[in-house]
Amino acid sequence: MLKYGVYFIILILSCCGYSTHSILPSNLKTIAIPVVGNATIKPGLGDMLTSQLIDDFTQDRNLKVTPIDKANIVLNCAIKNFERSPQSYNADQTVIAYRIILTAGVVATDNIKSASLWEGDISSWITYDAASETEDIGVDRAIKKLSQDILRKTLTAW
C-alpha cells in the first residue's frame, strides 16, 4: 500500500511544472513593433520604448520581430503619461529619492484574425536615488520595466 502511495505522489508532483514559454497560440510566431508614440512633454520616450521593446522581444525569442507586412501580431503603443515626483526627503528636506511613473496605452492586434489580442493601459514605476543616479538613468530604468511589463502581458494575456 505504501508503494502505491509513493507512486501516486510522484505522479502528482511530476505533473506540476513551470515554464517561461509563451501561452500564445502556436500560429502566432512573429511581431511587429511600430514606433511608439509619445503624448508627454518629455522628449525621446517613444523612441526609447521602441528600442527597448525590440530588444526585449528579440532576447525573449518567443516571437520574432519582423516588419508589419510579415507580422502575425502588431504591437501599437503610445506613452500617455510621464510623472517624476519626490519620493523621500532627508532631515534637511532635500529630496533623496524620486519616483518615475510611465503609462502606455497598448493595442496588440492579431493580424491573422484581424482581432485584438489585448488592449489597455500599462503603468510601471521605479524609484531612483537622487545622490547616485541622474534622472536619465531613472528614465532608462523605468522604460526597461515598462517594456518588460508589456512583453509579459503580450505573451500571457491573450
C-alpha positions, 0 to 999 in steps of 0.5 A, spaced: 500 500 500 505 504 501 508 503 494 502 505 491 502 511 495 509 513 493 507 512 486 501 516 486 505 522 489 510 522 484 505 522 479 502 528 482 508 532 483 511 530 476 505 533 473 506 540 476 511 544 472 513 551 470 515 554 464 517 561 461 514 559 454 509 563 451 501 561 452 500 564 445 497 560 440 502 556 436 500 560 429 502 566 432 510 566 431 512 573 429 511 581 431 511 587 429 513 593 433 511 600 430 514 606 433 511 608 439 508 614 440 509 619 445 503 624 448 508 627 454 512 633 454 518 629 455 522 628 449 525 621 446 520 616 450 517 613 444 523 612 441 526 609 447 520 604 448 521 602 441 528 600 442 527 597 448 521 593 446 525 590 440 530 588 444 526 585 449 522 581 444 528 579 440 532 576 447 525 573 449 525 569 442 518 567 443 516 571 437 520 574 432 520 581 430 519 582 423 516 588 419 508 589 419 507 586 412 510 579 415 507 580 422 502 575 425 501 580 431 502 588 431 504 591 437 501 599 437 503 603 443 503 610 445 506 613 452 500 617 455 503 619 461 510 621 464 510 623 472 517 624 476 515 626 483 519 626 490 519 620 493 523 621 500 526 627 503 532 627 508 532 631 515 534 637 511 528 636 506 532 635 500 529 630 496 533 623 496 529 619 492 524 620 486 519 616 483 518 615 475 511 613 473 510 611 465 503 609 462 502 606 455 496 605 452 497 598 448 493 595 442 496 588 440 492 586 434 492 579 431 493 580 424 491 573 422 484 574 425 484 581 424 482 581 432 485 584 438 489 580 442 489 585 448 488 592 449 489 597 455 493 601 459 500 599 462 503 603 468 510 601 471 514 605 476 521 605 479 524 609 484 531 612 483 536 615 488 537 622 487 545 622 490 547 616 485 543 616 479 541 622 474 534 622 472 536 619 465 538 613 468 531 613 472 528 614 465 532 608 462 530 604 468 523 605 468 522 604 460 526 597 461 520 595 466 515 598 462 517 594 456 518 588 460 511 589 463 508 589 456 512 583 453 509 579 459 502 581 458 503 580 450 505 573 451 500 571 457 494 575 456 491 573 450 
